[in-house]
Amino acid sequence: MYYQISGNAIRNNEESFIKTNDVVFVAIMTVISATLYFCLAESTSIYLVMIAIPLCLYDRSFVFPMLLTIALCQGAFEEAEVTTTGATQTTDFSESLILAAVSPMLLYDLTRDKISRVAPYRFIIFYVIFLFFIFQGVIIYYQYPQNYQSLIQIHAKWSPVLHSIMKSIKVVFYIFYVRVLMNNPVQKNLRTLEVTRRFVPFVLIVLGINLLLNGRAQSGAGYQDTLQMGDAHHGSYTTQLCALSIYCYITFFKEKVSLATRGFALAAIAAVAFAILEMGSRNGLLSFCLICLLGFILSMSGKSLDYKTLWTVLAFCGAVLTGAIALDSPTVQRAIYMTEVEGGGDRVYYWEAGFKATESHPIFGMGGDESASQAAVARYAPAGTEDKVMHNTYMEMLVEYGTFGLLFYLSLLFFTFFWGYKLYKYALANGNLLIAATPISYFILMVGAFFVSDVWDTSIWYNQAMIFALAIQLVYYPYISKRKIDTRSGFGRYF
């Protein structure tokens, strides 16, 4: 029930996999990088799915980073837009395909486990309740015809039914994924994190190069020549970039890492910074500042005072230099303009419309589909405001599922934060900083969720599944088995 690991678990894992297969790993990542670049240039991730199948068959440790990569690259497609002609964001079915492809592999692994462990109900119950809200949201949705009457496409009226089915399938997969991860040996999950750490820089650098070479120049009020790779998704996309970059900070400050490896990790961080500054995303700028701070704090844990002082000075100089370079960037200029001239931009109108919609539909909301949020903006926002989603995950949950839905979502959020923080403390105590990577990634994504609509962003759910699995394996049973303090009898013995 309690799976103790040694402080050298990750180091041992590196020796058993990475060091003996460096050439193979680099060859694999070269193929993945080339395929990723081609998919981004062609605005399709189907080829990435095609190579993911044999790769995951070869080694299950690639499942987690491949899921995150496919979820991320979909936000970089030029054709992915939110418009009033459809009920939701247009995208391909690559995530559904990759889930369908890896599920039999994971099921095979699960059936071959000699010991099948049942996940504690308090972790799984949240997913079950989420299924309830999905179906309730569909029922509520059709009670308000204004949700779909303004949509141009006739078939869009029935798209929430399809969306609810897809969402339900994914929630079931997340339950299954938690079960698979928690039934893995702890070393296998740590190995997955180690592979992810080495995997991420290749992806981030390719995404930066793709933006530089294929980015679409776009200008608007207060900014000139931003580079876009999917205008409707740039806030979510840049947040995911920042969430992944925590692995690069861990690599850069990791002991016994070659100078070339540190330089590669630094290049990946620079690629993220370039994307943030060129894409005009205020949300991405906030997330990047936050991940820099958290990555630095995590990496300084357990170090000597001299080491901390040296790197604090270097980090301060680097921040000043970066700030000076970034001052004239499209992102900073857009942030200044939107704050000082536009009063925050259209997001303010979206949020105001969300509050007004909640006043009219406080209990169960307007229905569980993104088009309900669009309908709320169309009805309650000032004239001329483009009909888009709430640009706030929590507000979108409130508008679509009502007060009960938001309270449930916040309960899930704080439950995940609680166990994520336990893992963070465990990582510091054992010196295995990779264990803290997924909690930090999840935290970045949920802070960014204040400014984008990401209720169903799969990268959030994948990180959450890993947090739950590691928490069950490492900290859950010791926590619940702690002897409760009997204050009354304690005072009695004292006196």
N, C-alpha and C positions, 0 to 999 in steps of 0.2 A: 504493500500500500504506500509506503514511503520509500522513495527511490533515492538513496544517498549517492551523490557523485563526488568525486575528488576535485580538489582545486586545480588539478592538472588535466581535467577531462578534455578540454578543448585542445590542449597541447598534444595529448596522446592521440586525439582524433586527427590532428594535422599529420602526424607522423604516419598514421595508418592509411591515409587517403591522399592528402595533397602532395606531400613531399615525394612520394613514390610514383606519382602520376602527373607530375607537372606538365610534361609534354602533351599528354592526353588531354588534360584540362584546358591548356591554352589552345589546342587544336579545336576542342569542342566550342570554346568561347569565340574563336575566330569564325567558325561556321555560324554560330548564333548571331554574332555581331553583323556579319555580312547579310544574313537573312533579315535581321531586324531593319537594317538600313534600306534594303530593297522593299520591304513591306511598308515602311513609312513613305518612301518615295511613290509607291503605287497605291497608297491609302487602303491597304488590306492587310490583315494579319493572318490570313488563312495559311500562308506558307510557314509562318512561325508555329502555328498549330501542328502542321505536318511534321516539322522536325522535332517538335516537343514530344510526340508520341514515341518514337524510338529512343529519344534521350531519356525520358522518364522510365521506359522499360529497362534501359541500361542501368539507371541509378535513380531510385526514388527521391534522393536528396535534391534532385533538380525540380521536383514538382512545385514546391513552395516558391522558389524564385521565378519559375516560368509562369506561374499563375499571376504573380505580381507584375511581371513584365508585360504580359498580354493585357492585363487590366490597365496598365499605364499607357501603352502605345496606342490604344484606341482613342485616347484623348488627344492624340497628336495628328489625327487624320483631318485633312482639309475639308472633307465632305461632311464631317460630323457637326451638325448644327441644330439649334433649337428654333423652330419656326412655328407659326400659327397654322401651318398646313397639316401638322401631325399632332398626335396626342402626347408624344414624348420625344426625347432626343433620338435622332436617327443614328444608328450605328450598325455594325455587322454582328454576326452571331458567333464570333470567334470564342468569346468566353463560354458560351453554352457548349460549343464544340469541344473545347479543351476539358471542360468538366465531364462531358460525356466520355471523352477519351481516357481520362485518368481514373474515373470512378471504378471501372472493372479492375484496374491494377491495384488500387487501394483496397478494394473488397477482397481481392485474392490475398493480399498481405494480411488482412484482418482475419480471414478464415484460417490462415496457416499459423497464427499465433497460438502457442500452446496454452497460454492463459488469456482469457478474454475478460477484460475489466470493464465494468459498467460505470459510465460517467455519473458523478453525483448529480442528483436531480436539480439542485439549485443552479447548476450551470445550464442544463438542458431546458429547464422550464421557460427560460426567456425566449428560446427559439419557438417553443410550442405556442406561447402567447402571441408571438409575432405572426404565426400562421393565422391565428384567430383574427388579428387586426387586418391582415391582408383581405380575407374574405368579407369581413365587416365593411371594409373600405369600398369594395365593389358594390355591395348592396346600397350603401349610402350614396355612392357616386351617381347611380341612376335615379335617385330621388330628386336630383337637381339637374334638369335638362340643360340649363345654361352652361354646364360643364362642357358639352359637346356640340351645342347648336351653332356656335361660331366657327367650328372647325370646317375647313373647306373640303377635306376628303370625307366622303360619306362613310367609308369603312372605318374611319377613326372612331366612330361612335362605339364600336365594339372592341376596339383595341385594348381597353382596360381589362377585359376578360382574359385576353391572351397574356397581357403583362402580369396579371395576378397569378396565372398558371406558372409563368416563368419564374416569378419571384418565389412562389411556393416551392418549386423544384430546387431553387438555389438555397433556400432556407433548410430544406431537408438535406441538401448536400453539406451545408455547414455543420449540421448536427452529426452527420456521418464523418466529416473531416475531423471534428473534435475527437470523436470516438477512435478514429484511426491513429491520430497523433498521440493520444494519451495511452494507447496500447503499444505504441512503439517503445523500444528501449530508450532510456534517457539519452544514451550515447548517440542513437540514431537521430534524434531531434537536434542535439547539439551539432552533429555533423551536418544536418540540413542548414543550420544557421551559419556554420563555417563556409559551406559551399555558397550560400547567399552572400556572405561577406566578400568572397572573391569574385562572385558573379556580377555584383552590382556595378563596379566601376566600368566594366566593358559596356554595359547598357547605357549608363549616363553619358559616357563620352560619345557613343554613337548618336544619342539623341541631341547632344550639343552640336555635333558636326552636321547632322541633318537639318537642324534649325538654321545654321549658318549658310548652308548651301541651297536649301530648298524652302526656306521660310518665305512666307508671303508678306511683302511690305504693306503696311496699313497705317493710315494717318487719321487723326480725329481731333476733337477739341482738346487742346492742351498738350498734344504730343505729336511727334512726327516719326514716321518710318519705324513703327514697331514691327517685329517679326512674329507672324502668327502661324500656328500649325493646327488649326481647329479653333476658331474664334470662340465658339460657345463653351469650350472646355478649358480655356487657358488657366482659369483660377484653380480648378480641380487638378489639372495636369501639373502645374508648378508646385502645388502642395504635395502631390505624390512624389515629385522629384526630390523635394526636401526631406520627406519621410524616409525615402530610400537612402539618402546620403548619410544617415547616421552610421551605416556600415563603413563608409569611407573614413569617417573620423576615427572609428575604432581601429581601422587598418593603419591609418597614418600614425597613431600614437602607440601602436602595438609593439611590444618588446620583440626583439630578435626578428625584425622584418627588414628586408634589404632596402637599400636606398632607392632602387628602381621601383620597388613595390610601393614605397611611400610616395614617390613622385607620381606614380600612376593614380593612386588614391587622391592626391592633391589635384591632379588634372581633372578627375571626375568632379571634385568639388567646384573647381573653376568652371567646368562645363555647366553645372547647375547654376552657378552665379551668373554666367553669361545668359542662360535662358531666362532667368528671372529678370535681369535688367533689360533684356530686349523685348520681352513679350508684353510689357505694360501691365503686368498683374500685380496689383497692390496686395492681394492675398498671398501671392508667392513671395513678395518682398518681406512681409511680416513673418511668414513661415521660415524663410531663409535666415532672418535674424534670430529667430527662436531656435532653430536647429543648430546654428553656430554656437549659441550660448549653451544649449544642453549638451551638445557634442563635446564642447570644451570642458564643462563641469564633469561629465562622465569620465573623460579621459584623464583628468587630473586627480581622480579619486585614488587614494592610497599612495600618492607620490610624495616625495620629500619636499620640504619647504623651498629649497633652492631650485628644484625642478619647476615647481609651481610658479615661483617668482619669475624665472627666466621666460617661461612660456606665456605668462600673463603679459609681460612687457612686449614680447614678440606679437602676441595676439592683438594687443592694443595698437601697436604700430601698423599691423596688417589691416585692422578695422579702419583706422584713420585713412590709410592709403586707398582702401577699397571705397570708402565713403567719398573721397575726393574724386575718384574715377567715376563713381556711380551718379554723382550729382547731376550731370548732364544727360543721363540715360533716359530713354523714353519712359521707363517705369517710374522713376523718381519724379520726372516732370509731370507725368500724368497724375501721380498721387498728389502732388502739390496743387495742380489745377483742379482736380476733382474735390479736394478738401476746401480750398480757399474760394473758388469761383462757383462750383456746382453744388456746394453744400453736401458732398458725399456721393453725388451722382444718382443714377436711377435706382440703385439699391434702396435708397431711402423711400422711394415711392413704392417699391415692391413690399417693403416691410410695413409701411403704412397701410397698404392694401390688405396685407395679411392680418393686421390687427383689426381692421374693419370687418373682414370676412369672419374672424373669430367672434366678434361681437354678435354677428348674425347667426353663426353656427358654432356655439361654444363647446358643446358636449362631444359630438361625434364628427365634427368637421364637415367638409364638402365632398369627401370621397377620396379613396385611396388611389389616385393616379396623378401624374404630373400635370395633366390637362386641367385638373381641378384648381391647381395653383395658378395656371395661366388664366383660367376663367376668373379667378379672384382678382388678378391684376387688371384684366380687361374691364371688370365691373367697378372696381373701387379705386384704381390708380387714376391720377390726373390724365386728361385727354392728351394724346400724343405719346404716352409712355408705351414702349414696345411690350407686347404681351409675352412675358417670359416667366420662368419659375421663380420661386421666392428668393433665390440666392442666399439662403440661410437654411441649413438642414433642420434646425430645431423649429424655425418658423414654418417650414414646409410640413413637418410632422404635425404641427399644431393645426394648420389650415386643412390638411387632408384627412387627419385621423382624430382631430379634436383634442380637448384637454386630457382625456384619458390616455390617448395615444402618446401625447407629449410626456406625460408623467411616467408612463411605462418606458419610453425611450430614454428618459433621463435616469431612470432606475438602472437600466441596462448599462448606460454610460458609466455611472458611478460604481456599479458592481465591477465592471471591467477595469476601471481605474484603481479600485481597491486591490485587486489581485495583481494588476500590473505593477503597482507600487511595491507590493510584497516581493515580486520577482526582482524589481530594481534593487531593493535592499539585499536580497539574496545574492544577486550578482556582485554587488560591492563587497559583501562579506566573504564570498568565495573567490573573488578576483577573476570571475568569468564574465567579462563585460558584455559579451555577445548575448547573454541571457536578458540584458536590459535593452537590447536593440528593438525588439518588437513592442514593448510597452512605450518606448519613446516614439517610435513610428506611429503607433496608434494615437498617442497624445497630439502629435503634430497634425495628423489628419482630422482629429476632432476639434482642434482649435481652428483649423482652416475651414471646418464645416460651418462656422459662424458666417461665412461670406460666400459659400457655394451650396448648392442643393445636392447633397451626397448621401441621402438615406440609403440608397442601394449601391453605393460605390463598393465594388467587390474587394478592393484592396483593404478597406476598413474591416470587412468580415474575415478576410484571410488572416490578418494580423490578430484579430480578436480570437480566432480559433487557436492560433499558436499560443497566445497568452493563456487561454483557458487550459490547454493541454499541459503546458509547462507548469502552470500553477498547481494543477492536480497532481502532477508528478513530484514537484519539488517542495511546495510550501503549504498545500491545502491540508493534508492529514496532520502534519505537526501543529498547524494552527488550531484545528478543531479539537485536537487531543490535549491541548494545554489545560492544566488543572485550574478550574475556576476558583477565584479567590473568595472565600467566605468571610466577608468583613465582620459580621457579627461574632462568629466564633473566634476570629482573630483577635478582636478587642477583648473577648472573654479570657483568652489565654494570656494576653498581655497584662491584664489587671489582676 
